[in-house]
Amino acid sequence: MVCAMNLERISFEQLRVFAAVAQSGSFLAASRQVGRTQSAVSYTMATLESQLGVQLFDRSHYRATLTPTGQTLLNDARGVLQQVDQLQARAHAISHGLEAELALAVDVYYPLPMLLAALADFKAEFPSVAFRLYVEALGAVAERILAGSAQLGILATLPELPAGLEGYALPPVKVVAVAAPNHPLAQQAGPIERAALRPHTQLVLTDRSALTAGKDYAVLSDATWRLSDLGVKHTMLQAGMGWGFMPLHSIAADLASGQLVSLPLALVPEGGLPLAMHVAWRAGQSIGPAWQWWKERLNQPLA
């Protein structure tokens, strides 16, 4: 008969033996798996059952069979063991120079499919590294890197890297001027001169960064509505509430379906306006394996 529960001295070794017996189906096979004698395995299981106050195995048959309670607790035990293994692996990696956590700041104009592909590869390569992702606009990415809340970033819009940052240029992202098909500008035959744009509300992406305070990028209308969210801007463009620039990759489906139309502006090259992009990090920053992986992974042409 099992006794009252006593959890104070339950060890991870007991849980590993428990999992081994359940997997192998016998105390003898489990003893070979964990490198202990059969009598030691039997004693470990009897002690664990006494401490838990439940019967884990039915020993009335040739094979050790889990009781319903044992099956339930086996799932919990495996979960604990998995966490311990992850803890040990992470501690080992950190002791050998791997970062415990890495933060990446990405401009909202960076293509999401490319980012998701990189994230999947990173998770497979560095499962023990905690990860933070910040999606920002304009100067906010650079500010996060300079402040130390992100170790690496993808900047857009800024024509050059701010002081204190190092990095390399990425191929530019194309941005195009668009509006809803019922917008007055969509009815005009191109090229559309700037004078024709002035009276029409331009939807402009903005941020609260000191690096871009008081600076305008590709603002061509006298009337502007300033928005801090690219998704909101996209929706408002679809609703005909103004015209504005959008990354081509994010509105390609809208152009194909006719939900948005491209505006042939006289000041914008055919095919769109190239938006400068950079991968950046703080000058003199210490480098770890996960950081180095991102630095190299991002240095690929945009699809």
N, C-alpha and C positions, 0 to 999 in steps of 0.2 A: 504494500500500500504506500502511495506517495504521501509525503508530509506537507506541512504548510510551506508556502513559497518563501524562499530566502534568496534574493537576487544580488546580495552584496558582493559575493565572490565569484560570480559567473565570469568566465574568461573568454577571450576570443578563441583560444585554443579549443575550448569545449564546443563552441559553435562550429569551428572548422571540422572537428570530429563528427559532430551531429550531421553536418552536411555531407560528409564523406560516407557515413553509414547509410544515409538516405539514398545517396547516389548509387552506391555499390550493391546495396541490398543485403549485406552481411557484415558482421563485426570482423571476420577474418580478412575479407577483401579491403575493408576500410583501414585495418591495421597496416596492411602493406602500402596503402595509398598515403597514409600520414606518417609512416616510419615508426610505428610503435607496436608493442606486443598486443595480441588479441585481448589478453586479460586487462591491459591498461585501457584499451578502447572500451571494453565492457564496464570497467570501473568508472571511466569518465562519463559514460552515458547514464549509468545508475546515479552518479552524483548530480548530474545536470537535472535529471528527472526529479530527484529529491529537492533540489534547490528551487525548481520551477513549481513543484507541487502538482505535476501532471505526469501521465504516462505518455512517452513519445513513441515507443515502439511496441508492437505486439510480438512477443517472443515465443508464441505457442506454435509457430510454423518453422520450417527449415530456414526460410529467408526472414530477415528482420523487416517487418512490415510497419509502415507508419500508421499510427492511429489517426483518426480525424483531427484530433487536437495537434498531434505531431505534424501533420501536413500543414495546418494553419501556421504553426510556429516556425516551420521550416522556411516559409516565405519570408517571415520577419528576420530570421537568422541570416538568410542569404542577403537580405537588404543591408543588415548591419555589417556583414563581411565585405560586401561591395564598397560600402562607405569607408571601411578601414583600409581596404586595398587602395582606394582612390587617395585617401589621406597619405598613405605611405608613398605612393607613386609621386604625389605632388610635392611632398617634403623632400624626396630624393631629387626630383627635378630642380627644385629651388636651390637646394644645397649645391647643385652642379651648375648654377648660373641661370636657370630658366626663370623668367618672370612669374610671379604669383598671379599678376593681373596685367592686362594690357588694355588701354583705352584708345579708340580710334575716332577721330572727328572727321565727318565726311560732308562735303557741300551737297546741298539738296539737288544740284544739277547733275551730279555724278550718276551714270546709268545704274539703276537698281539691279538689273539682271547680272551685271558684272560683279557688283558688290556681293550679291547672294552667292554666286559661284565661289568667290574668294572666301566668304565666311564658312561655307561647307568644307572647303579644303583645309581651312585653318582649324576647324573643330576636329577634323580627322587627324591632323598632324600634331595638335597640341591639346589633347582632351583635358589636361589638368590645369590649363591656364584659364582663369576667369576673364571674362571679356565685357567691355563696355563700349557701346556705340552711341555717338552723338551725331545727329543729323542737324546741320546748321546752314546758315546762308551768309553770303558776303564775308565780312570780316570776322564773324563769330568763330569760324574754324581756327583762324590764326590766333585769336585771343585765347582759345582753349589750350592750344599748344604752348603759347608763351606763358600761360598761367600754370601749366603743369598738369591740368586735369585730363589732357590727352597727350600720349607720347608721339603720335603720328597723325597726320591729317591730309586730306585732299582738299585743296583750296581751288575756288573758281572765282571769276570776275576780276579779282585783283590783278593788275597787269604785271606786277613783280612781287617777289617775296618781301614781306616787311622785315625791318631790321631785327636781328636776333634769331632768324630762321635760316635753315639751310634746306636744300631740296633739289628736285629736278623737275623739268617740265614734262607734262603729259600731252598727248595730242589734244587739240582743242575740241570742245563739244559745240556742235552747231545749234544756234538758237534762231528761231524764226518768228516773225511778227504774224500774229493770228487774231482772228475775231470770229464771232458767230456769223453764219451765212446771212442773217437778217440785219447785221450791223451796217450802218451807212457806209463805212469804209469798204465793206465787202462788195458794195455795189459799184465802186469806182474802178475804172480801167487804169492799170498801172502804166508807167511808174507813178506812185503816189508821192508827191512832194511834201516837204515838212510843213509848209503852210497849210496844207489840207489836213494835217494831223492835229494842229494846234487846238482846235475847238473840241476835239473828241477826248473823252476821259481815257487816260492810259493807266492800266493796272500795273503797279510797280512793286516788285519784291523788295522788302527792306529788313533791317535788323537793328539791334540796339548796341552794336559794336562801336567803340570809340574809334576804331581804325577806319570806319567808313562814315562816321558822323559828318554830315554836311556835304557828302559827295554823292553825285548822281551818276548812274551808269546806264547809257542808252535811254535816257528820258527825253522824249521828243515832243510831247504835248504840254501845253500850258496847264491843263487840268489833269491832276493825278489822284488816284486812290492808292494808298500805300498799304501793303499787306505783308504780314510776317510768315505766312504759310503758303507754300507753292501749290498745295492741293486745293486750298480755298481759291487761290487765283485761277487755277484751272477751271474750277466749277463756275466761277463768276464769268470767265470768258465764254464758256459754253452757254451761259444764260444771257449773253449779249449785253453785259453790264459795262463793257469797255473793250479796249484792244490791248494787246501786250505781247511781250516776247516770252517764248517758252522753249525749253530744250526740245529739239526735234524728236529725239528718241521717245520722249514722254507723251507726245501728241500725234505720233504717226498714225495710230489707229483712228483718231478723230479726223485727220485730214483725209484718210482713205474712205471713211464713212460719210464725210461731208458735214459732220457735226461742228467742225471748225474749218476755216479756209485760210490759206496763206495770203498775206497782204504783200504785194510787190512794192516795197518802199524804195524810193529813189536812192536813199542813203545806205541801203543794205545790199551787199553783194547777192547775186542770184545763188540760191541754195542755202542761204542763211549767214548769220554773223558768227564768226569763230570766237568762242569764249575760252580765254586762257585758263588752263588748269595746271596745278602743281601738286606734287607730293612734297610734304614739308615736315620738318622736325626741328626741335630747338638745337641751336649750335652748341656743340660740346656735350650733348646728351649721351649718357651711358647706353651702351647697346647690348641687348640680350638676344637670345635665339629667336624668340617670337617676334620681337621688333624687327630683326633682320629679315625674317620670313616675309613680313608684310611689306617692307621696303622693296624687296625683290619681286614679290607677287604683283604689286601694283604697277610695276614698270613694264606693262604690256600694252600693246595698241588697243584702243577702244574698238569693240566689234560694231 
